Amino acid sequence: MHPGDTLTLLAPLSGPIVPIESVPDPVFADKVVGDGISIDPTSQTLLAPCDATVTQLHAARHAIILSAAGGVEILIHVGIDTVGLKGEGFTARVKQGDRVSAGQALIEFDADRLLRKAPSLLTQVILLSGDTSAIVERASGAASAGVSRLMTVSSRRKAGGDPAHASGAAEAGAPRPPRATVGVTSALVTVPNPHGLHARPAAVLASEARSFAADISVELAGRNANAKSVVGLLNLGAGPGAELRLVASGSEAARAVARLVELIRSGLGEDLSAAPAAPGPAAPSPAPAPRAATADDARRLHGVSAAPGLAIGPVCKIDPLAAPVEERGLDTEVELARLHRALTHTRHELKQLVAASGKRVEQAQIFSAHLSMLDDPEVITRTEVAIVEGKSAPFAWREAVMSSYRELARQWNPLLAARANDVRDVGGRALRHLVGGDDAQAVPAGSIVVAETLTPSEVVRLADQGAAGFVSVLGGTTSHAAILARSLGVPYLVDASAALLAAEAGGTAVLDALDAPNAGEAVLLLRPTEAELDGYRARLGARQVLRERQEAAAAERAVTRDGVRVAVLANIASADDARKAVRLGAEGVGLLRTELMFFDRAAAPTEAEQTAAYQEIADALGERPLVIRTLDVGGDKPLSYMPLPAEDNPLLGIRGLRIGALHPTILRSQLRAILSARVAGGHRVLLPMVAGIEELREAKQVLEEERRRAGSPPVELGVMVEVPSVAIQADRFAAEVDFFSIGTNDLTQYTLAMDRTHPRLASRQDALHPAVLRLIAATVQAARKHERHVGICGAVASDPDAVAVLLGLGVTELSVSVQAMPEVKARIRELDAEECRELARAAVDLGTAAEVRALLSPGARPG
């Protein structure tokens, strides 16, 4: 290759393209090996990117070096830390010295097998010959193996040539945020946090930085980040012992630096008692790659049901950032003005959505959070820098948004991953204004929408357009999108195989998440046969007729055939939920989840805001009872304004009621807000994540103090039975509380020692395990002895197949999801209580949840 000549490299794998700077390995991210691009693979055969010679094939077969025309050397490295597998999961299709053609198979690998032992499958394509050649063009978006152009390489000019050209490769990556103008510079400050500057301390630092009128930069080893951007701070990768320097300019620069240095030294609200194992920067956590397609039937894409239901319709693909854009800009000032005009339009649109949300509290809170994300300084700075370098505003904005999205999506924390979806949502909304299209992508009514990820506003908009169901590769059951899908009654399958993205648009599919109590049982069936369609249509038609009959009788009480009455209440999060629950026959609210009003905010809601929300719900219920659970966050659900200690196992740490000990003002404020609301049926307060009597007594004392100050009448107090210790000591707890509410999701998790968010254990998480049933029975017996009522508010209460055994254990109150209420009430009316008791006695003597499920199957269960 002569000076000035170029070589095109094709994508060796299919999948999303990731900037090399974002790879969770500093050797690659810092370009120690060389410049390049990474791909998050959805295919499993590595193809040659060009005609070349195999100059080196690693003994572990995870890496290969190719020599192409003009002395261009290319390293392709499959995965992160895969060398330790010693070839396991890899099959070489070439050998050292072979000549290969573009598109020829080089290495095959078993993605599922590798992911069990390696942290990531991100595959790096690195230019090793950086002294004689440079990357002059690189692709973005998604790659198609052997088809897409991944990068263009050009030879460097010799001495005496264009020096700018020679340095081009070094500057070709994603632009970094500019360093703040030097005004005040701190001394080096060491990060004392045992786990470095991760999400919680980063959120505290960014929140404090925003309170100062100053431009503040945090520097680490030659890299820097905007101190006011959580995304930027996370991407800095400051591990325990990392040495940071703060640089600030502006009217409050000195005060800002002094305050932030003090905060960093104090641990940013974290417990510093656990010393780090070894100092030094740590790489960001890699994201788990999407699951591989089910091997036995490529038409069946299994996943997790985030919202139950059954739908038949044509596949419709969407992507909020899919609008075609020109890469090069016309004029810097014109493009900058174009950017800020679009951001202004987007702000106005989001404000209108907040106002139009009306009684839908969750929607208003989500769109308010999007307003804050729109102004993230990290994203705006990246966009402006790219525009100054000659990119168009739409191109620069999309690249900046996708960079932030990928940075957050890499986090293991499911709530941070959910925030990544929100970033993508906001970015797509602004991009539509940038390209001149105010209308979002529409879908035909009755469609099954498939996407890499779905965001909250997309769920609302698509449901309004009549979408029959949603399926996504990314996402979780705790995301905002899932919460909204459930409240809207649209089935939603998450954690689908990446093969979903290759599904043919327009083809008929069946989304079956109706009878899927376990993870992995929900399925998207592609290209169904006529016989399969006939079966599903008959099932859907029968389901619709049955639903209409159940809703018509929803107002009637739930009484068994032999006269045992069961109270059926609703689990809700807003006044809109409460009104819908009343329409569907709710006898009250057994669980008001208050935490949603605390998320996606810069500070906790005021007492007045909380009281107004509780009052609206109480008014919607009238004389019906209302159980308000106090704030259940912490551990894996952090709040940026409420710093908590970093924990190796947050599910066993500071969460639920334990937060009250660290932040008593928030607990007291919430209790005062609850007491201020006028509840016709009387106040009922429920305490989450109680494990011991001492925790209960401390909370009772706080509640009594606030009640006396408010002059309120006595308050009914209950505890969640989520920890086995409470069920085992239920007789002791029953002497000190007015009621129990059994949270079977967490009770199952702690009884079986299985993290319910773990993707490989989710299918074994079943509240009908005999061990869990025995704990439920023990709680009911203790409650009956002390004349305390007990209900179940966990997901199993919404499972019609489980109702019989729950009633047989003596449960006479079920608090269920709003949508499930008519069906659960109808099921109770079919049952005989004495037969249920016999069934329960048999169930607790079985060995596994599967055996209990078999006992409850239509041919075996009572009724």
N, C-alpha and C positions, 0 to 999 in steps of 0.2 A: 504494500500500500504506500503510495507516494504521498509527500506532504500535501495536505488539503483533501486527499481522497477520504471517502467515508465507507463504513461497513455497517450494515443493518443487522441487528441481532433480534431474532424472533423470540417470543415468550416460550420458555421451556416447559411451563406448566400453566394450567388454567387457574384463575383465582384473582382476588383483589390485589392490586399493586400497592405496596407499602413503601414509603420513603426509607432509604437505608438508615437515616437518622433516627427512625422510630423503632428499629429492631432492638429487642430487649437483651442486647449483648454489646457491651461497650467496645469490644474489639471490632465489631462490624459498624456499630452506630457512629463511632468516632473515626471511621475510615482508616483504622490502623492497617488493615489488609489492603484496602483500596476503595475507590468510589464504586457505586453500583446501585442496584435496585433489589428490593425484596418482594416476594410473592407469597401470599397466604394460600396454599394450594387447595384446590377442589378436585384436581386430577391426581393420579398416582403413578404416572409414567413420565420420567424426565426425558425431554426431547432435546436434541442438539439445536442450539440457537442459530447456527450457521454452518457452512462447510468448514471443517477443521480436522485437526489431528488430536487424538487423545494422548497428551503428553504425561499425564499422571492420573491414576485411579487409586484412590486411597484404599488401604487394606480393609477398612471398615465399610467401604462402598457407599459412604454417605457424602463423599465429595469427589469432584472430578475437575481436572484442569485441561482446557482445550487451547490449542494454538491455531489461530486463524491467519488469514492473509495479512501481510505487512507486519508480522511479529506481534499481533494483538493476542494477548493471553487472557483467558477468561476462567475464573474459578466459579463453580456452581456448588454450593454447600446446602444440602438438604437438612433443614431443621436446626434447632439450637441444642447443643450438648448431646448430639447424636453419635459422636465418636465413641462414647463409652458403651454403646450398644454392641460394638465389635462385629458389625455386619448383620445383626439380628434384624429381620424385617426388610432387608435390602437384597435385591437381585440385580447383578450387573449384566447388561446385554452387550457390552463391548469390553475390550481389553486394551491395555496400554499399547500405543503404537498404531491403533486402528485409525483409518481414515473414515470420517463420518460425514454424512450429508445433512443439510438443514432438515429438521423434522424427524431424524432417525432416533429410535429409542436408545437411551443411554443406560438408565437405571430405573428399575421398578421398585416401589416400596409399598408396604402395608401400613396405611395411615392409622388404622385402629390400633395395630400392634405397637407402632412407634409412640402414639400418644399415651399409651399406658406407662411408658418409661421415660419419655422425653418431655420437656416443658413446652415445646412449641414445634410446629412444622414449618414455620416461616423459612422460606428458601431464598438464599442470597445469590445473586448473579453479580460477581465482582470483576471489575477491570483491573488485572494485575499489572499490565504494562502502562502504568500511569505516567512514566517518564517519557514515553514515546507516543502515547495516544491519550485521547480525552473523550469523555462523553459530551456530546454537543446537543443531544436531544434525548429526552426520556419520556416514556408514556406515563399516564395516570389512569385511574379508574379500574376497570377489570380487564384481565388478560385472557386470551384464548390460546391454548397450547398449539404451537406450530403455525399460528395464523397471525396473531397480533404482533405489531412491531413494538418491541420492548424498549430498545434504545438504539441510538445511532452513535457510532464511534468514529472519530476523525484523528488522523495523525497530527502530532504537534509539529509546529514549524521548527526548523533548526535555529541555532544561534544566529542572531541578526534578524530573525523574522519578527512577527508581530508578538510582542511580549504579552499583550492582553489575551491573545489566543492561548498562550501557554499556561496561563493561570485560570483559564475558564473552567476547567473541571473542578477545581477546588471550590468554586463558588456556585456550582450547578445545583446543589441541594436546595431544600426548602429554606427560605430566608429566615434568619433568626431575628428576634425582636431587637431593636436598636438599644444600645446601652444608654442609660440616662445621662444627660449632660452632667459632667463632673461639677459638683457643688460641695457636697459633704460625703466623705468616704469613711466607712468604719474600719476598725482593725478587724483581723480575721476572727470570726466567731464560730466556735465548734458546735455542731448539732449534737445535743446530748441525748436525744430521743433513742430509745433502744432499737426502734425500727426505722429510724431516719425520718425524713420529711415526707411522710405519706399523707393520705387524704385528710385525716382529721387535723393534724397540726398545720398542714398547708392551708386548709380552709380558715383556720384561726388567723394565720399570718396575713392572708389576702384580705380578710375582713377588716383587720386592724389597719392595714396599709391604705385601704380605700378611705379611711377617715381623715387622711392628711392631704393638704393641698401641696402635693409634691409628686414629681416623677421619681419612682423608686425602682431600682434594679437590684436583683440578687445574683451575685456572680459565684461560679464554682468552676475551678479548673479551666478557665478560659471561656466558659459558656455562661450565658446569663439569661434571666427570665424576668418578666414584669412581676413585681411583688404583689400586684393587685389581681393577678390571674391565677386561680387555682390550677387550671390546666397547665399553665406555664411552669408553675412551681413543681407540680407532679412530674412533668417531663424533664425537669432538671436532674432528677434521680439522685438527690442528696441522701446518702445513706448515713448510718450512725457514725459519728466521728468526722463527717465531712466538714471542711472549713469553708465557710461562706464569707463573702464581703458584700456589704450593702453600700450602694452609691445612690445619692439622691440630689435633686435640685428642685428649687422652688421655695416659696415663702416659708414653708414649714419643714424644710429638709432636715434641719438639725434635730428638731423635736421628733420627726419621724424615725430617723436613724437611731436615736437614743432609745426610743420606745421599742422599736422592733428588735434591736439587739438584746434589750432586757427580756423581751418575750421569748426569743430564741434560746437564750441562756437558761431561762426558767422551764423550758420544755414545752412551751405553747399549750399549757394546760394538761400535759400528759404526766403520768406517774414515772419518775426517773429512777425508781428503786431497782429496776431490772437492767443491769449493765449490758451493753451489746457484746456479743461473742467476739467480734473482731471489728475494728474501725475501718472506715473506708467507704467510698461510694458504692451503693448497691443498684443494680439494674432494675428497672421497673418490671413488675410481674407480667409475664406473657399471658395473653388470652387463650383460653382453651379453643382449639380449632373446632369448627362445626363437625357434627357427627357424620360418619360415613353412612351411605345408603344401606338399607337392609339387604342382605345378600340374597335371601331366598326369593324375594319378589321385588324387582326394581320398580314396579308400579305402586307399591305400598310404601309411603314415606311416613314413618312413625315419628311421634313426638309426644309432647306433654300438653294436656288440656289446661289452658289458662282460663277458658270460659267454655262451659259445656254446651253441646248442641249437635244438630245434624243438618247438613246443607248439601244441596246438589246444584251445580251450576258451572258455567264456563270459567276457566282460569283467566285471571286478569292480572298482569304484572304492573307494578308501579315503582317508581323511584323518585323521591322529591328532589334529587340533585341530578336528574337525567337530562335536563334541558341542554340542547347543543349550544356550545359557546365558542367564540373565537379566542384563540390564545393571546394574540398580540393586540395591544391597545393602540388607539389612534393618537392620543395626546394625554400626557400625565394629568394636567389640570382637568381636562374633560372627563377622564375616567374617575378621578377622585370625586368630582362633583356628582357623577353618575352613581357612585357608591353611596354617598351620604344622602342623596335624594331617595334612593331605594330603601335605605335604612329608616329614613323618616316615614316613608309610606308604610313600611312594615310595622313600625311602632304604632302608627295610627290604627292599622288593621288589628293588631293584637289588643289594643285598648278597647276597640269596638267588640272584640270577642269576649273580653272580660266583662264588659257591660251587658252583652247579650246572653251571658251564661245564666244570669238571673239567679234562680234558686239552686242551680247546679253548682254547689260549692266547690267540688273537686275540679270541675272544668275551669272555674274562675281562678283557682289557686294555680293550676298548671299553666294557664296562659299568662298569669302574672309573673310566674317564674321564667317563662320564655322571654318576657320583656327584659328581665335582668340579664339573661344569657345573650340577648341580641347585642348588648353593649359591652361584652367581655373584651377588655383591652388587648388581650393576647390575639384574639381572632382579628380584630380590626387592625392592629399593628402589622400582623403578617400580611394582611390584604394590602395595606397601604405601601408596605415595602415592595411587594411584588409589582404593584402598579408603577411605582417609581422606576422599577427595573424594566418596564416596558410591557407588562402583562395587561390584558383587558380587565376591567372591574369584575365582570362575571367569572372569568377564569380564576382570577386571584382570590375572589371570595370563596368559590367552590373548593379550591385547593386548601385554603386556610381552614374552612369548616371541616373538611374531610380529615385534615391533620389532627384537629382537636378531637374529632369523633373517634379516630383510631386510638389516640392517646387514652381516652377515657374507656373505650371498649376493651382495652387490654387489661383493665383492672379486674381482679377476681371478685371484688365486692359487687353483688348483684344490683345494689342501689346506684353505685357509680356507673355500672353498665347501662342502667335505665336512664341515667342523666345523659349518657352518650346519645341515646335515641332522641332526647329532647334537643340536643345541639344540632343533630341532623335535621330535625323538624324545622327549627328556627332557620337554619341555613337554606333549606329548600324554599321556605316561604319568601325569604329575602331574594333568593335567586330568581324567583318568578317575576319579581318587580324589576330586577336588573335586566332581564332579557325582554321585558316589555309585555309579559303575559300575566295578567292579574288572576286568571282562572287556573286553579289547581287541576291536576290531572283527574279527569272524571272516569268513573267506571259504570258499566251497564248495571242496572238493577238486577239482582239475583246472582251477581258474580261472586266467585271465591277469589279473594284478593291474595296474591302471594308476593312476598318481598323479602329482601335480606333482613329488613327490620321495619317495624311499623311504629309510628309515633302517636302520641295522644291526640293531637289535632287531626291526624289522618284517620284514626279510628272514629272520631266523632263525625268528621266530614263524610267518610265513606259509608258509615251506617246511615246517615241522612240520605245518601244517594241510593240506599237500598241494597248494599252489599250483603250477601247471604252468609259470608264467613271470612275469616282471616287466617293466614298461615305465614309464619316467618321463620327464618333460620335462627336469627338472634331474638332475644327477648326472654322474659321470665314471668312467672305467675305473680310476682310482686310488683311488676312495673305499672306505671300509670296507664299505659295502653291496656294492660290486662284488666285493671280495675274498671276502666271505662267500658271495655267490651262486655264484661260481666253485667255491669249496671244497665247496658243497652240491650242485653239479651242476644248478642251475636256470638256464635261459637268461634273460638280462637285457639289455634294450635301453635305452640312455640317449640323451639329446639328441634326443628325439622332438619332432615339431612340437607347438606349443601346441594344435593342433586335437585332440590326444589327449584333452584335458579335456572335449571336447564329445562324445566317443564314447558311444554308447548302452550303458548298463549292461545286462548280461544277454545282449547280442547275441554271437553266435559270432565269434571272431577267430582268426587264425593268426599266431603269433610265429615268424618265420624268421630266426634268427641262426646257422644251422648252417654255411653255406658263405659267410661274409662276411669275407674277409681284409682288406677295405678299409672305411674309415669310410663310412657312408651306405648300405652295401649291405644291412645288416640291415633288416628291415621288419616292421611290424605290419599285416596285411591285415584290414581291417574288412569285415563283411558279405560273406564269400566266397560265391561261387556254388557250387552242388552239384558242378559239374564241378571247380572249384578245390579244394573240400573232398575230393573223391574222390582227386585227385592228391596232396594233402598227406597224407591218411590212409594212402595206399599207401606214400608215402615214409617216413612216421613208422613204420609197421609194419615195413617192410623195415629201417629203421634200428635198431629195437629188436631184431629177430632177429639182425642183424649184430653189434650190440653184445654180445648174449649170447654169441655164438660167439667174439667177440674176447676177452671177459673169461674165458671158459672156457680159452682158450689163452694167457692173459696170462703165466703162469709160465714158459712156454717161451722159450728164447732167440730173439733176433731175428737170423736168418741169411738172407742172400739166397739165391736159387735156385742160384747158382754158388758158395756156400760162404763168402761174406764176412760175418764176424760184426760186428754193430753193437751197442754197449752203449747201453741205453736207461735213463737215470736220471731222477730227478724233481726239479722245482723245488718247494720247500716253504717254509713259514714257521713250522711248529710240529710238536710231537710227534704230534698228531692227524693232520696231513698225512702224516707219516712212516709211521704205521701203515697208513693208507689206501693209500699208495703201495706198500708191501710187498704188501698184499693184491692189488693190481692189477698186480703183476709187476715192480716197480722193481728194478733191479740195484744201486741205491744212490741217493745224493742228489748231484746235480751242482751244485746251488745252494741253499744255505740263506740266505734273506733275513733277516738279523738285525735290520733296522731297525724292524720292527713292534713289537718289545719296547721300543723307545726312544720311540715316539710316545705322545701323550696322557698324559704324566706330568709331575710338577712337577720331577723330577730324573732323571738317568740311572739305569738299573737298576744295582744293586750287582754286584760281581764274583760274589758267591754266587748271586744271582738268575740271572745269565747262565749260570754254570757248571751250575746245576741244569737250566736249559732245554736246554743243549747235551747234558748227560748223558742226559736223558730221550729225546732224539732219537737219540743214539748207541745207547742200549739197544734202542730200537725197531728199529733197522737191523741189529743183530747184527754179523756180519762184513762187511756191505756197506760200501762207501766212503762217506765224508761230506765234502763240500766246504763249508766255512763261509766265506761272504763277509763281510769286515769292513764296518762301518757305512757305508751308502751313503745319506747324507742331504745337506742343504745346498742352496744355490741355491733351487730352487722347492720344497724340502721342509725348511723350517726347524724347529728345535726351540726351544721357548720358553726352556729353561734353557741353551742354547748359542748366545749371540748371535753373529751373523755380519755382515760388512759388507753394507750395502745395495748392490745391483748392478743396473745397467740391463739386463743380460742374464745372469740367474743360471745359465742352462744352460751358459754359457761361463766361469763363475766358480768360487767356492769350493764345491766339492761332492766327494763321494766321498773318495778318499784325501787330497786337498788339505786336508781338515778336520784331519787328523792334525797338520799343521804349526801350525795355530792352537790346537788342543785336544789336545796330545799325551797328556794324562792319560787322556782317554777312549779313545784308541787303545790305549795301553798296558794300561789296565784290561781292555779287551775281549780283547786277546791273552793276558793272564794267565788270564782266564776260559776261553778256548778251550783253553789248554795244561793247565788243571786238570781238564778232562773226560777221562774214560777212553774212548778211541775205538779199538775193536778193529782197525779197518782202518788206523789211523794218522791223524795230524792232517794235514789239507790245508787250507791257508789261501789264500783268493782275494782279491786286492786290486782294488777297483773304481775306475773312472775314472782309470786311469793314462794319462799322455800322453807322458812322457819317461823316459829311462833314469835320470836323476838322482832322480826321484820314487821309482822302484823301489828304487834303492840305499839311499835314506834309510829306506824302510820295511823293507827287508831287515835293516838294521843294528838298528833298533828290535826287530824280531822276534827276532833272534839274541841281543840283550841280555836280553830277557825269557826266552828259552828257556834260556839258561845259568843265570840266576837260579833258574829253576824246576827245573833239572836234568832237563829233558825230552829225549827222543831227537830226532834231526833231524826237521824239519818240511818237508813238500812245500809249495812256494810257487808260486802261479800268478797270472797277471794277466788281467783282463778285457780283451778286445779290443773296445773301444767307441769308440775315437778312431782315425781313419785313420792317424795317425802311428805307432801301435803296429803296425798291419798292414803298413805300408810298411817299418818297421824290424824286422819280426818275426824276421829272422835274428839281429839284435843282441840282441833280448830273449830269444830261445830259448837263447842262451848263458848266460843268468843266471837263468832260471826253470825250474821242473819241468814246468809245463803251461800251456796257454792255455784260456780259456773265452770264446767269442765271443758278446758281447751284441748281437744284431742290431738291437734296438730303437734303442739309442743310436748304433750304428755307421751305421745308415741315416739317422738324424737329422743326424748331423754330416757324412756324405758328401754328402747331398743339400741341406744347408743349409736344412732345414725343421724347425721346431719341431714335434715330434710331438704337442704338446698344442694346436696351432693348429687351430681348427675348420674353416677353409677350406683347409687343406693336408693334413688327415688322410687324405683319400681318395687322395692321391698318395704317401703313405708306404708303401713296399713294399720289404721286404728282398730281394725277388727282382729288384731293379733290377740290370742287368748290372754297374754300377760297384761295387755292394756285393758281388756274387758274385766279382768279380776280387780284391777285398780279402780275402775268405774264402779264395780259392784261394792267394793269396800267403802267408797265415798258415799254411795247411796244409802248403804246400811247405817253408817254413822250419822248421816243427815236425818234419816228417819227416826233414829233413836233420840235425837235431840230436837225433833220436830222442826227441822230446817229444810227448806225446799232446795232442790238441786236441779240444775239444767245442764244441757250440753250445748255449747256454742261452736264447737269445732266443725270442720268440714264434714265429718262423718254424719252429723245430724241432718245434713242436706242430701244424704245418699238414701234414696227410698229403699234400697235393698237392705240397708243396715237398721232401719227403723224397728223391725220386729225384735231383734236381739237387744236393742237399747231399751225398748219397753219391757222386755222380759227381765232386764236387770233392775227394773224398778224406776227408771227415768220417766218422769211425767211432765217434763218441760224441755222442748227442743227450740233452739234459736238458730234459724237457718238463713241462707241467702234469700234475698227477696224473690228471685226468679223461681226458686225451688219450693216456695211456700204452698201453692195449690196442690202440687203433686205429693208433697209430704203429708198434707192433711188428708188427701184422698186415700193414701196408703194406710194411714192409721185407721180409717173407717172400715177397711177391709179385714183388719186383724182381730183376733181373739186374744185377750190378755193372758188367759191361762195357757193357751198354746204357746204364746211368746215366752212365758216363764219356763216352760219345758224346753223350748229351743235354746234359751240362754243357759240353762243348766248343762245342756249338751255342749254348747259352744265353749264354755270356759274350761271344759275337760279335754278339749282338742289340743293338738300340738302346734299348729301353724295357722296363720291368717288364711292361707289358701284353703285349708280344710274347713274353716269357718265360712268362707265364701261359697264353698261347695254345698255346705249345709243350708245356706240361704238361697241357693239357686231355685228358680221357679218350680222345679219338680220336687224340691225338698222342703221349702219354707212353708210356714202356715199361711192360711188366708186364701 
